[in-house]
Every structure is written in structure tokens, then in C-alpha cells.
Amino acid sequence: MRLKRLAKDGDSNPTGCQTVYLTEDGRFGIQGDVADDDTYANLENLLLGEGAVLIKPEIVIEAVRRYQERMA
């Protein structure tokens, strides 16, 4: 699946994480720190194959802003 980068954490490693992508089928792909076991224990209705990553809110907000600009 092809990904288009929408927003990346400017404070992260230049080749590293904290990035939001738009997938070719219109979903967001999130790259971030893998959630720990305690965090997973708090997730509701986690299905087989699903996971969780942690990412700064500012990056999500920037990604949504850029997404909205592309759709306008």
C-alpha cells in the first residue's frame, strides 16, 4: 500500500517516528512509539491484528489540517 506523508514530528530523529500518513485507500497510517502492556490493557475491544502506537497530539492536528487542505 502506498503512503503519502501528511505530518512528521520536527523534533524526532530525521529518519524516525511520530509521523501521520494518508493511505491510498483514504485511511490514516500512524507511525509512533509502540504502546506498552499497561496501555494495551486499557484498550477497549482490541481485535486480532489491531495495535496501538503513541503520538503527540500536535502531529495529528497538523495531519488533519493538511488532509483538509487537500480535500478542499
PDB file with SEQRES, HELIX, SHEET and CRYST1 records, atoms N, CA, C and O in Angstrom:
SEQRES   1 A   72  MET ARG LEU LYS ARG LEU ALA LYS ASP GLY ASP SER ASN          
SEQRES   2 A   72  PRO THR GLY CYS GLN THR VAL TYR LEU THR GLU ASP GLY          
SEQRES   3 A   72  ARG PHE GLY ILE GLN GLY ASP VAL ALA ASP ASP ASP THR          
SEQRES   4 A   72  TYR ALA ASN LEU GLU ASN LEU LEU LEU GLY GLU GLY ALA          
SEQRES   5 A   72  VAL LEU ILE LYS PRO GLU ILE VAL ILE GLU ALA VAL ARG          
SEQRES   6 A   72  ARG TYR GLN GLU ARG MET ALA                                  
HELIX    1 AA1 ASP A   37  ALA A   41  1                                   5    
HELIX    2 AA2 PRO A   57  MET A   71  1                                  15    
SHEET    1 AA1 3 LEU A   3  LYS A   8  0                                        
SHEET    2 AA1 3 THR A  19  THR A  23 -1                                        
SHEET    3 AA1 3 PHE A  28  GLN A  31 -1                                        
SHEET    1 AA2 2 ASP A  33  VAL A  34  0                                        
SHEET    2 AA2 2 VAL A  53  LEU A  54 -1                                        
CRYST1    1.000    1.000    1.000  90.00  90.00  90.00 P 1           1          
ATOM      1  N   MET A   1       0.847  -1.172   0.000  1.00  0.00           N  
ATOM      2  CA  MET A   1       0.000   0.000   0.000  1.00  0.00           C  
ATOM      3  C   MET A   1       0.896   1.239   0.000  1.00  0.00           C  
ATOM      4  O   MET A   1       1.868   1.316   0.751  1.00  0.00           O  
ATOM      5  N   ARG A   2       0.560   2.191  -0.839  1.00  0.00           N  
ATOM      6  CA  ARG A   2       1.319   3.438  -0.898  1.00  0.00           C  
ATOM      7  C   ARG A   2       0.871   4.378   0.218  1.00  0.00           C  
ATOM      8  O   ARG A   2      -0.300   4.412   0.598  1.00  0.00           O  
ATOM      9  N   LEU A   3       1.844   5.146   0.733  1.00  0.00           N  
ATOM     10  CA  LEU A   3       1.577   6.107   1.794  1.00  0.00           C  
ATOM     11  C   LEU A   3       2.038   7.487   1.350  1.00  0.00           C  
ATOM     12  O   LEU A   3       3.055   7.617   0.668  1.00  0.00           O  
ATOM     13  N   LYS A   4       1.289   8.521   1.736  1.00  0.00           N  
ATOM     14  CA  LYS A   4       1.670   9.908   1.499  1.00  0.00           C  
ATOM     15  C   LYS A   4       1.825  10.565   2.859  1.00  0.00           C  
ATOM     16  O   LYS A   4       0.871  10.611   3.636  1.00  0.00           O  
ATOM     17  N   ARG A   5       3.016  11.073   3.156  1.00  0.00           N  
ATOM     18  CA  ARG A   5       3.264  11.681   4.461  1.00  0.00           C  
ATOM     19  C   ARG A   5       2.497  12.994   4.584  1.00  0.00           C  
ATOM     20  O   ARG A   5       2.584  13.858   3.711  1.00  0.00           O  
ATOM     21  N   LEU A   6       1.740  13.135   5.683  1.00  0.00           N  
ATOM     22  CA  LEU A   6       1.000  14.354   5.964  1.00  0.00           C  
ATOM     23  C   LEU A   6       1.722  15.234   6.973  1.00  0.00           C  
ATOM     24  O   LEU A   6       1.823  16.446   6.785  1.00  0.00           O  
ATOM     25  N   ALA A   7       2.225  14.624   8.047  1.00  0.00           N  
ATOM     26  CA  ALA A   7       2.878  15.401   9.106  1.00  0.00           C  
ATOM     27  C   ALA A   7       3.867  14.522   9.850  1.00  0.00           C  
ATOM     28  O   ALA A   7       3.637  13.331  10.058  1.00  0.00           O  
ATOM     29  N   LYS A   8       4.987  15.147  10.249  1.00  0.00           N  
ATOM     30  CA  LYS A   8       6.039  14.433  10.982  1.00  0.00           C  
ATOM     31  C   LYS A   8       6.503  15.319  12.126  1.00  0.00           C  
ATOM     32  O   LYS A   8       6.536  16.543  12.004  1.00  0.00           O  
ATOM     33  N   ASP A   9       6.854  14.700  13.217  1.00  0.00           N  
ATOM     34  CA  ASP A   9       7.379  15.421  14.374  1.00  0.00           C  
ATOM     35  C   ASP A   9       8.732  16.019  14.009  1.00  0.00           C  
ATOM     36  O   ASP A   9       9.684  15.285  13.741  1.00  0.00           O  
ATOM     37  N   GLY A  10       8.823  17.333  13.995  1.00  0.00           N  
ATOM     38  CA  GLY A  10      10.075  18.014  13.677  1.00  0.00           C  
ATOM     39  C   GLY A  10      11.146  17.806  14.718  1.00  0.00           C  
ATOM     40  O   GLY A  10      12.326  18.018  14.440  1.00  0.00           O  
ATOM     41  N   ASP A  11      10.757  17.392  15.925  1.00  0.00           N  
ATOM     42  CA  ASP A  11      11.731  17.161  16.989  1.00  0.00           C  
ATOM     43  C   ASP A  11      12.254  15.730  17.018  1.00  0.00           C  
ATOM     44  O   ASP A  11      13.144  15.413  17.806  1.00  0.00           O  
ATOM     45  N   SER A  12      11.708  14.861  16.165  1.00  0.00           N  
ATOM     46  CA  SER A  12      12.135  13.460  16.197  1.00  0.00           C  
ATOM     47  C   SER A  12      13.347  13.256  15.300  1.00  0.00           C  
ATOM     48  O   SER A  12      13.758  14.155  14.566  1.00  0.00           O  
ATOM     49  N   ASN A  13      13.900  12.076  15.373  1.00  0.00           N  
ATOM     50  CA  ASN A  13      15.017  11.677  14.529  1.00  0.00           C  
ATOM     51  C   ASN A  13      14.635  11.913  13.069  1.00  0.00           C  
ATOM     52  O   ASN A  13      13.525  11.555  12.673  1.00  0.00           O  
ATOM     53  N   PRO A  14      15.511  12.502  12.257  1.00  0.00           N  
ATOM     54  CA  PRO A  14      15.160  12.771  10.848  1.00  0.00           C  
ATOM     55  C   PRO A  14      14.680  11.539  10.079  1.00  0.00           C  
ATOM     56  O   PRO A  14      13.913  11.671   9.124  1.00  0.00           O  
ATOM     57  N   THR A  15      15.111  10.368  10.473  1.00  0.00           N  
ATOM     58  CA  THR A  15      14.662   9.152   9.800  1.00  0.00           C  
ATOM     59  C   THR A  15      13.729   8.346  10.683  1.00  0.00           C  
ATOM     60  O   THR A  15      13.439   7.189  10.377  1.00  0.00           O  
ATOM     61  N   GLY A  16      13.250   8.936  11.777  1.00  0.00           N  
ATOM     62  CA  GLY A  16      12.494   8.175  12.764  1.00  0.00           C  
ATOM     63  C   GLY A  16      11.002   8.398  12.746  1.00  0.00           C  
ATOM     64  O   GLY A  16      10.404   8.670  11.705  1.00  0.00           O  
ATOM     65  N   CYS A  17      10.415   8.280  13.915  1.00  0.00           N  
ATOM     66  CA  CYS A  17       8.969   8.087  14.051  1.00  0.00           C  
ATOM     67  C   CYS A  17       8.160   9.358  14.220  1.00  0.00           C  
ATOM     68  O   CYS A  17       8.589  10.454  13.858  1.00  0.00           O  
ATOM     69  N   GLN A  18       6.983   9.173  14.778  1.00  0.00           N  
ATOM     70  CA  GLN A  18       5.982  10.207  15.022  1.00  0.00           C  
ATOM     71  C   GLN A  18       5.576  10.864  13.701  1.00  0.00           C  
ATOM     72  O   GLN A  18       5.842  12.043  13.464  1.00  0.00           O  
ATOM     73  N   THR A  19       4.931  10.077  12.858  1.00  0.00           N  
ATOM     74  CA  THR A  19       4.509  10.538  11.541  1.00  0.00           C  
ATOM     75  C   THR A  19       3.091  10.061  11.259  1.00  0.00           C  
ATOM     76  O   THR A  19       2.703   8.967  11.669  1.00  0.00           O  
ATOM     77  N   VAL A  20       2.314  10.892  10.553  1.00  0.00           N  
ATOM     78  CA  VAL A  20       0.980  10.512  10.102  1.00  0.00           C  
ATOM     79  C   VAL A  20       0.999  10.493   8.575  1.00  0.00           C  
ATOM     80  O   VAL A  20       1.477  11.429   7.934  1.00  0.00           O  
ATOM     81  N   TYR A  21       0.474   9.416   8.010  1.00  0.00           N  
ATOM     82  CA  TYR A  21       0.409   9.225   6.564  1.00  0.00           C  
ATOM     83  C   TYR A  21      -1.047   9.105   6.132  1.00  0.00           C  
ATOM     84  O   TYR A  21      -1.924   8.786   6.935  1.00  0.00           O  
ATOM     85  N   LEU A  22      -1.287   9.367   4.850  1.00  0.00           N  
ATOM     86  CA  LEU A  22      -2.571   9.077   4.230  1.00  0.00           C  
ATOM     87  C   LEU A  22      -2.350   7.864   3.335  1.00  0.00           C  
ATOM     88  O   LEU A  22      -1.462   7.865   2.483  1.00  0.00           O  
ATOM     89  N   THR A  23      -3.162   6.833   3.535  1.00  0.00           N  
ATOM     90  CA  THR A  23      -3.023   5.622   2.730  1.00  0.00           C  
ATOM     91  C   THR A  23      -3.766   5.794   1.413  1.00  0.00           C  
ATOM     92  O   THR A  23      -4.619   6.672   1.282  1.00  0.00           O  
ATOM     93  N   GLU A  24      -3.440   4.958   0.450  1.00  0.00           N  
ATOM     94  CA  GLU A  24      -4.083   5.069  -0.856  1.00  0.00           C  
ATOM     95  C   GLU A  24      -5.570   4.748  -0.816  1.00  0.00           C  
ATOM     96  O   GLU A  24      -6.299   5.085  -1.749  1.00  0.00           O  
ATOM     97  N   ASP A  25      -6.031   4.104   0.247  1.00  0.00           N  
ATOM     98  CA  ASP A  25      -7.466   3.834   0.365  1.00  0.00           C  
ATOM     99  C   ASP A  25      -8.172   4.826   1.304  1.00  0.00           C  
ATOM    100  O   ASP A  25      -9.302   4.590   1.731  1.00  0.00           O  
ATOM    101  N   GLY A  26      -7.481   5.954   1.623  1.00  0.00           N  
ATOM    102  CA  GLY A  26      -8.123   7.033   2.355  1.00  0.00           C  
ATOM    103  C   GLY A  26      -8.085   6.959   3.863  1.00  0.00           C  
ATOM    104  O   GLY A  26      -8.797   7.708   4.531  1.00  0.00           O  
ATOM    105  N   ARG A  27      -7.276   6.077   4.419  1.00  0.00           N  
ATOM    106  CA  ARG A  27      -7.162   5.989   5.884  1.00  0.00           C  
ATOM    107  C   ARG A  27      -5.878   6.678   6.331  1.00  0.00           C  
ATOM    108  O   ARG A  27      -4.985   6.938   5.524  1.00  0.00           O  
ATOM    109  N   PHE A  28      -5.800   6.971   7.634  1.00  0.00           N  
ATOM    110  CA  PHE A  28      -4.566   7.480   8.209  1.00  0.00           C  
ATOM    111  C   PHE A  28      -3.723   6.305   8.673  1.00  0.00           C  
ATOM    112  O   PHE A  28      -4.237   5.365   9.280  1.00  0.00           O  
ATOM    113  N   GLY A  29      -2.445   6.357   8.391  1.00  0.00           N  
ATOM    114  CA  GLY A  29      -1.476   5.417   8.941  1.00  0.00           C  
ATOM    115  C   GLY A  29      -0.634   6.182   9.953  1.00  0.00           C  
ATOM    116  O   GLY A  29      -0.162   7.281   9.664  1.00  0.00           O  
ATOM    117  N   ILE A  30      -0.446   5.615  11.119  1.00  0.00           N  
ATOM    118  CA  ILE A  30       0.261   6.298  12.192  1.00  0.00           C  
ATOM    119  C   ILE A  30       1.545   5.545  12.525  1.00  0.00           C  
ATOM    120  O   ILE A  30       1.530   4.336  12.754  1.00  0.00           O  
ATOM    121  N   GLN A  31       2.650   6.278  12.547  1.00  0.00           N  
ATOM    122  CA  GLN A  31       3.939   5.720  12.972  1.00  0.00           C  
ATOM    123  C   GLN A  31       4.299   6.401  14.279  1.00  0.00           C  
ATOM    124  O   GLN A  31       4.353   7.629  14.347  1.00  0.00           O  
ATOM    125  N   GLY A  32       4.544   5.615  15.313  1.00  0.00           N  
ATOM    126  CA  GLY A  32       4.875   6.178  16.615  1.00  0.00           C  
ATOM    127  C   GLY A  32       5.465   5.121  17.519  1.00  0.00           C  
ATOM    128  O   GLY A  32       5.798   4.019  17.083  1.00  0.00           O  
ATOM    129  N   ASP A  33       5.588   5.470  18.771  1.00  0.00           N  
ATOM    130  CA  ASP A  33       6.113   4.530  19.763  1.00  0.00           C  
ATOM    131  C   ASP A  33       5.062   3.465  20.061  1.00  0.00           C  
ATOM    132  O   ASP A  33       3.899   3.788  20.300  1.00  0.00           O  
ATOM    133  N   VAL A  34       5.462   2.213  20.048  1.00  0.00           N  
ATOM    134  CA  VAL A  34       4.542   1.118  20.351  1.00  0.00           C  
ATOM    135  C   VAL A  34       4.090   1.234  21.805  1.00  0.00           C  
ATOM    136  O   VAL A  34       4.902   1.436  22.707  1.00  0.00           O  
ATOM    137  N   ALA A  35       2.786   1.103  22.015  1.00  0.00           N  
ATOM    138  CA  ALA A  35       2.226   1.190  23.365  1.00  0.00           C  
ATOM    139  C   ALA A  35       2.729   0.031  24.232  1.00  0.00           C  
ATOM    140  O   ALA A  35       2.949  -1.079  23.746  1.00  0.00           O  
ATOM    141  N   ASP A  36       2.904   0.313  25.511  1.00  0.00           N  
ATOM    142  CA  ASP A  36       3.367  -0.724  26.440  1.00  0.00           C  
ATOM    143  C   ASP A  36       2.190  -1.596  26.892  1.00  0.00           C  
ATOM    144  O   ASP A  36       1.035  -1.306  26.580  1.00  0.00           O  
ATOM    145  N   ASP A  37       2.495  -2.651  27.621  1.00  0.00           N  
ATOM    146  CA  ASP A  37       1.468  -3.609  28.054  1.00  0.00           C  
ATOM    147  C   ASP A  37       0.382  -2.966  28.907  1.00  0.00           C  
ATOM    148  O   ASP A  37      -0.791  -3.317  28.780  1.00  0.00           O  
ATOM    149  N   ASP A  38       0.760  -2.023  29.780  1.00  0.00           N  
ATOM    150  CA  ASP A  38      -0.237  -1.366  30.621  1.00  0.00           C  
ATOM    151  C   ASP A  38      -1.222  -0.556  29.773  1.00  0.00           C  
ATOM    152  O   ASP A  38      -2.417  -0.519  30.066  1.00  0.00           O  
ATOM    153  N   THR A  39      -0.720   0.083  28.734  1.00  0.00           N  
ATOM    154  CA  THR A  39      -1.586   0.846  27.836  1.00  0.00           C  
ATOM    155  C   THR A  39      -2.504  -0.094  27.066  1.00  0.00           C  
ATOM    156  O   THR A  39      -3.700   0.168  26.942  1.00  0.00           O  
ATOM    157  N   TYR A  40      -1.950  -1.187  26.551  1.00  0.00           N  
ATOM    158  CA  TYR A  40      -2.771  -2.170  25.831  1.00  0.00           C  
ATOM    159  C   TYR A  40      -3.904  -2.694  26.705  1.00  0.00           C  
ATOM    160  O   TYR A  40      -5.009  -2.936  26.219  1.00  0.00           O  
ATOM    161  N   ALA A  41      -3.628  -2.867  27.985  1.00  0.00           N  
ATOM    162  CA  ALA A  41      -4.642  -3.390  28.899  1.00  0.00           C  
ATOM    163  C   ALA A  41      -5.840  -2.445  29.012  1.00  0.00           C  
ATOM    164  O   ALA A  41      -6.928  -2.876  29.394  1.00  0.00           O  
ATOM    165  N   ASN A  42      -5.654  -1.171  28.686  1.00  0.00           N  
ATOM    166  CA  ASN A  42      -6.733  -0.191  28.773  1.00  0.00           C  
ATOM    167  C   ASN A  42      -7.494   0.004  27.469  1.00  0.00           C  
ATOM    168  O   ASN A  42      -8.485   0.733  27.438  1.00  0.00           O  
ATOM    169  N   LEU A  43      -7.048  -0.634  26.394  1.00  0.00           N  
ATOM    170  CA  LEU A  43      -7.745  -0.513  25.114  1.00  0.00           C  
ATOM    171  C   LEU A  43      -9.033  -1.332  25.139  1.00  0.00           C  
ATOM    172  O   LEU A  43      -9.058  -2.437  25.682  1.00  0.00           O  
ATOM    173  N   GLU A  44     -10.078  -0.803  24.565  1.00  0.00           N  
ATOM    174  CA  GLU A  44     -11.367  -1.494  24.541  1.00  0.00           C  
ATOM    175  C   GLU A  44     -11.560  -2.195  23.203  1.00  0.00           C  
ATOM    176  O   GLU A  44     -11.272  -1.630  22.148  1.00  0.00           O  
ATOM    177  N   ASN A  45     -12.041  -3.409  23.255  1.00  0.00           N  
ATOM    178  CA  ASN A  45     -12.426  -4.169  22.066  1.00  0.00           C  
ATOM    179  C   ASN A  45     -11.300  -4.314  21.042  1.00  0.00           C  
ATOM    180  O   ASN A  45     -11.532  -4.194  19.839  1.00  0.00           O  
ATOM    181  N   LEU A  46     -10.094  -4.569  21.515  1.00  0.00           N  
ATOM    182  CA  LEU A  46      -8.951  -4.758  20.629  1.00  0.00           C  
ATOM    183  C   LEU A  46      -9.111  -6.076  19.884  1.00  0.00           C  
ATOM    184  O   LEU A  46      -9.180  -7.144  20.491  1.00  0.00           O  
ATOM    185  N   LEU A  47      -9.169  -5.985  18.564  1.00  0.00           N  
ATOM    186  CA  LEU A  47      -9.356  -7.167  17.731  1.00  0.00           C  
ATOM    187  C   LEU A  47      -8.012  -7.738  17.293  1.00  0.00           C  
ATOM    188  O   LEU A  47      -6.993  -7.048  17.318  1.00  0.00           O  
ATOM    189  N   LEU A  48      -8.024  -8.992  16.897  1.00  0.00           N  
ATOM    190  CA  LEU A  48      -6.831  -9.646  16.393  1.00  0.00           C  
ATOM    191  C   LEU A  48      -6.285  -8.842  15.217  1.00  0.00           C  
ATOM    192  O   LEU A  48      -7.024  -8.505  14.293  1.00  0.00           O  
ATOM    193  N   GLY A  49      -5.005  -8.541  15.255  1.00  0.00           N  
ATOM    194  CA  GLY A  49      -4.378  -7.771  14.197  1.00  0.00           C  
ATOM    195  C   GLY A  49      -4.341  -6.272  14.439  1.00  0.00           C  
ATOM    196  O   GLY A  49      -3.681  -5.545  13.697  1.00  0.00           O  
ATOM    197  N   GLU A  50      -5.045  -5.793  15.472  1.00  0.00           N  
ATOM    198  CA  GLU A  50      -5.014  -4.376  15.789  1.00  0.00           C  
ATOM    199  C   GLU A  50      -3.908  -4.093  16.794  1.00  0.00           C  
ATOM    200  O   GLU A  50      -3.498  -4.977  17.547  1.00  0.00           O  
ATOM    201  N   GLY A  51      -3.436  -2.868  16.798  1.00  0.00           N  
ATOM    202  CA  GLY A  51      -2.384  -2.471  17.720  1.00  0.00           C  
ATOM    203  C   GLY A  51      -2.544  -1.011  18.084  1.00  0.00           C  
ATOM    204  O   GLY A  51      -3.509  -0.363  17.680  1.00  0.00           O  
ATOM    205  N   ALA A  52      -1.612  -0.506  18.834  1.00  0.00           N  
ATOM    206  CA  ALA A  52      -1.669   0.892  19.251  1.00  0.00           C  
ATOM    207  C   ALA A  52      -0.266   1.474  19.279  1.00  0.00           C  
ATOM    208  O   ALA A  52       0.699   0.826  19.685  1.00  0.00           O  
ATOM    209  N   VAL A  53      -0.189   2.725  18.833  1.00  0.00           N  
ATOM    210  CA  VAL A  53       1.050   3.490  18.946  1.00  0.00           C  
ATOM    211  C   VAL A  53       0.718   4.800  19.642  1.00  0.00           C  
ATOM    212  O   VAL A  53      -0.439   5.220  19.685  1.00  0.00           O  
ATOM    213  N   LEU A  54       1.731   5.431  20.179  1.00  0.00           N  
ATOM    214  CA  LEU A  54       1.560   6.707  20.870  1.00  0.00           C  
ATOM    215  C   LEU A  54       2.191   7.804  20.025  1.00  0.00           C  
ATOM    216  O   LEU A  54       3.285   7.634  19.488  1.00  0.00           O  
ATOM    217  N   ILE A  55       1.487   8.938  19.913  1.00  0.00           N  
ATOM    218  CA  ILE A  55       1.942  10.035  19.069  1.00  0.00           C  
ATOM    219  C   ILE A  55       1.474  11.350  19.674  1.00  0.00           C  
ATOM    220  O   ILE A  55       0.423  11.407  20.312  1.00  0.00           O  
ATOM    221  N   LYS A  56       2.256  12.406  19.472  1.00  0.00           N  
ATOM    222  CA  LYS A  56       1.909  13.717  20.018  1.00  0.00           C  
ATOM    223  C   LYS A  56       0.645  14.268  19.344  1.00  0.00           C  
ATOM    224  O   LYS A  56       0.486  14.129  18.132  1.00  0.00           O  
ATOM    225  N   PRO A  57      -0.245  14.885  20.111  1.00  0.00           N  
ATOM    226  CA  PRO A  57      -1.463  15.463  19.539  1.00  0.00           C  
ATOM    227  C   PRO A  57      -1.179  16.493  18.445  1.00  0.00           C  
ATOM    228  O   PRO A  57      -1.924  16.574  17.469  1.00  0.00           O  
ATOM    229  N   GLU A  58      -0.122  17.274  18.594  1.00  0.00           N  
ATOM    230  CA  GLU A  58       0.189  18.317  17.617  1.00  0.00           C  
ATOM    231  C   GLU A  58       0.412  17.745  16.215  1.00  0.00           C  
ATOM    232  O   GLU A  58       0.084  18.391  15.220  1.00  0.00           O  
ATOM    233  N   ILE A  59       0.966  16.545  16.141  1.00  0.00           N  
ATOM    234  CA  ILE A  59       1.224  15.920  14.853  1.00  0.00           C  
ATOM    235  C   ILE A  59      -0.081  15.473  14.211  1.00  0.00           C  
ATOM    236  O   ILE A  59      -0.261  15.607  13.000  1.00  0.00           O  
ATOM    237  N   VAL A  60      -0.982  14.946  15.013  1.00  0.00           N  
ATOM    238  CA  VAL A  60      -2.301  14.546  14.499  1.00  0.00           C  
ATOM    239  C   VAL A  60      -3.058  15.781  14.007  1.00  0.00           C  
ATOM    240  O   VAL A  60      -3.669  15.746  12.939  1.00  0.00           O  
ATOM    241  N   ILE A  61      -3.022  16.862  14.771  1.00  0.00           N  
ATOM    242  CA  ILE A  61      -3.712  18.094  14.388  1.00  0.00           C  
ATOM    243  C   ILE A  61      -3.155  18.626  13.070  1.00  0.00           C  
ATOM    244  O   ILE A  61      -3.922  19.025  12.194  1.00  0.00           O  
ATOM    245  N   GLU A  62      -1.835  18.637  12.919  1.00  0.00           N  
ATOM    246  CA  GLU A  62      -1.212  19.089  11.673  1.00  0.00           C  
ATOM    247  C   GLU A  62      -1.605  18.188  10.504  1.00  0.00           C  
ATOM    248  O   GLU A  62      -1.868  18.674   9.405  1.00  0.00           O  
ATOM    249  N   ALA A  63      -1.643  16.883  10.739  1.00  0.00           N  
ATOM    250  CA  ALA A  63      -2.034  15.946   9.681  1.00  0.00           C  
ATOM    251  C   ALA A  63      -3.474  16.189   9.240  1.00  0.00           C  
ATOM    252  O   ALA A  63      -3.764  16.168   8.043  1.00  0.00           O  
ATOM    253  N   VAL A  64      -4.370  16.416  10.181  1.00  0.00           N  
ATOM    254  CA  VAL A  64      -5.771  16.686   9.840  1.00  0.00           C  
ATOM    255  C   VAL A  64      -5.877  17.999   9.073  1.00  0.00           C  
ATOM    256  O   VAL A  64      -6.644  18.087   8.115  1.00  0.00           O  
ATOM    257  N   ARG A  65      -5.128  19.013   9.471  1.00  0.00           N  
ATOM    258  CA  ARG A  65      -5.133  20.290   8.758  1.00  0.00           C  
ATOM    259  C   ARG A  65      -4.698  20.096   7.305  1.00  0.00           C  
ATOM    260  O   ARG A  65      -5.341  20.604   6.385  1.00  0.00           O  
ATOM    261  N   ARG A  66      -3.607  19.361   7.105  1.00  0.00           N  
ATOM    262  CA  ARG A  66      -3.115  19.125   5.745  1.00  0.00           C  
ATOM    263  C   ARG A  66      -4.083  18.260   4.940  1.00  0.00           C  
ATOM    264  O   ARG A  66      -4.250  18.463   3.737  1.00  0.00           O  
ATOM    265  N   TYR A  67      -4.709  17.312   5.594  1.00  0.00           N  
ATOM    266  CA  TYR A  67      -5.706  16.469   4.930  1.00  0.00           C  
ATOM    267  C   TYR A  67      -6.870  17.330   4.444  1.00  0.00           C  
ATOM    268  O   TYR A  67      -7.321  17.196   3.306  1.00  0.00           O  
ATOM    269  N   GLN A  68      -7.348  18.211   5.317  1.00  0.00           N  
ATOM    270  CA  GLN A  68      -8.471  19.085   4.947  1.00  0.00           C  
ATOM    271  C   GLN A  68      -8.103  20.010   3.794  1.00  0.00           C  
ATOM    272  O   GLN A  68      -8.943  20.281   2.936  1.00  0.00           O  
ATOM    273  N   GLU A  69      -6.868  20.499   3.755  1.00  0.00           N  
ATOM    274  CA  GLU A  69      -6.415  21.364   2.658  1.00  0.00           C  
ATOM    275  C   GLU A  69      -6.461  20.593   1.329  1.00  0.00           C  
ATOM    276  O   GLU A  69      -6.844  21.145   0.298  1.00  0.00           O  
ATOM    277  N   ARG A  70      -6.071  19.332   1.365  1.00  0.00           N  
ATOM    278  CA  ARG A  70      -6.061  18.529   0.134  1.00  0.00           C  
ATOM    279  C   ARG A  70      -7.475  18.222  -0.359  1.00  0.00           C  
ATOM    280  O   ARG A  70      -7.693  18.062  -1.560  1.00  0.00           O  
ATOM    281  N   MET A  71      -8.427  18.142   0.557  1.00  0.00           N  
ATOM    282  CA  MET A  71      -9.791  17.771   0.197  1.00  0.00           C  
ATOM    283  C   MET A  71     -10.616  18.988  -0.224  1.00  0.00           C  
ATOM    284  O   MET A  71     -11.698  18.836  -0.792  1.00  0.00           O  
ATOM    285  N   ALA A  72     -10.117  20.186   0.050  1.00  0.00           N  
ATOM    286  CA  ALA A  72     -10.874  21.416  -0.268  1.00  0.00           C  
ATOM    287  C   ALA A  72     -10.851  21.716  -1.761  1.00  0.00           C  
ATOM    288  O   ALA A  72     -11.434  22.708  -2.201  1.00  0.00           O  
TER     289      ALA A  72                                                      
END                                                                             
